[in-house]
C-alpha cells in the first residue's frame, strides 16, 4: 500500500512540476520574429518583437542589443507599465519569447538604457524628490530556471 501511495505521489509531483516550467509570454496569435543563425540583429528587430507582444498599458521607452547573446537573449526593451506603474525590462530571445522583470519606481526623463554585457542592463530611475539613481538588472537563464539580479545606487545618492 505504501509503495502504491509513493508511486501516485511521485507521478503527481512530476505532473505538477511540468506546469511550473518557464513559458514565453508571446501569445499564440503573434508571429515571432526569427532570423537564421549567424544573422545580425538590429534595434528595429527588437522593437518589432516588442510591438508583437506589448499590452495596451505598456509604453516603449528604449531598446538595446545583447551582442554577446547572454542567456540566449538577442535584445532587451525598457518600457513603462502604466497599469502597474512599474519600470520594466523585457529580455528577448531569437524566437521572440521574452522574460520580464520590473520595479515600482518612476522612470527618469532620460533613462540612458545601456547594455553592460553578460546579461546586464542599466538605466536611471527617479526618486520622489526628482533626483535620479542607477538601476542595474541582470538576467541569467539555466534551462527552465530564470533568475534576475537587481541592484541600485539609491542609498549612495542620499
Secondary structure as the mmCIF struct_conf table of DSSP 4:
data_model
#
loop_
_struct_conf.conf_type_id
_struct_conf.id
_struct_conf.beg_label_comp_id
_struct_conf.beg_label_asym_id
_struct_conf.beg_label_seq_id
_struct_conf.end_label_comp_id
_struct_conf.end_label_asym_id
_struct_conf.end_label_seq_id
HELX_RH_AL_P HELX_RH_AL_P1 UNK A 2 UNK A 18
TURN_TY1_P TURN_TY1_P1 UNK A 19 UNK A 20
BEND BEND1 UNK A 21 UNK A 21
TURN_TY1_P TURN_TY1_P2 UNK A 28 UNK A 29
BEND BEND2 UNK A 30 UNK A 30
TURN_TY1_P TURN_TY1_P3 UNK A 37 UNK A 38
HELX_RH_AL_P HELX_RH_AL_P2 UNK A 43 UNK A 53
TURN_TY1_P TURN_TY1_P4 UNK A 56 UNK A 57
STRN STRN1 UNK A 58 UNK A 65
TURN_TY1_P TURN_TY1_P5 UNK A 67 UNK A 68
HELX_RH_3T_P HELX_RH_3T_P1 UNK A 70 UNK A 72
STRN STRN2 UNK A 73 UNK A 81
TURN_TY1_P TURN_TY1_P6 UNK A 82 UNK A 85
STRN STRN3 UNK A 86 UNK A 93
TURN_TY1_P TURN_TY1_P7 UNK A 94 UNK A 95
BEND BEND3 UNK A 96 UNK A 96
STRN STRN4 UNK A 98 UNK A 103
BEND BEND4 UNK A 104 UNK A 105
STRN STRN5 UNK A 106 UNK A 107
HELX_LH_PP_P HELX_LH_PP_P1 UNK A 108 UNK A 108
TURN_TY1_P TURN_TY1_P8 UNK A 109 UNK A 110
STRN STRN6 UNK A 114 UNK A 117
TURN_TY1_P TURN_TY1_P9 UNK A 118 UNK A 119
STRN STRN7 UNK A 120 UNK A 126
TURN_TY1_P TURN_TY1_P10 UNK A 128 UNK A 129
BEND BEND5 UNK A 130 UNK A 130
STRN STRN8 UNK A 132 UNK A 142
TURN_TY1_P TURN_TY1_P11 UNK A 143 UNK A 144
STRN STRN9 UNK A 145 UNK A 152
TURN_TY1_P TURN_TY1_P12 UNK A 154 UNK A 154
HELX_RH_3T_P HELX_RH_3T_P2 UNK A 155 UNK A 157
#
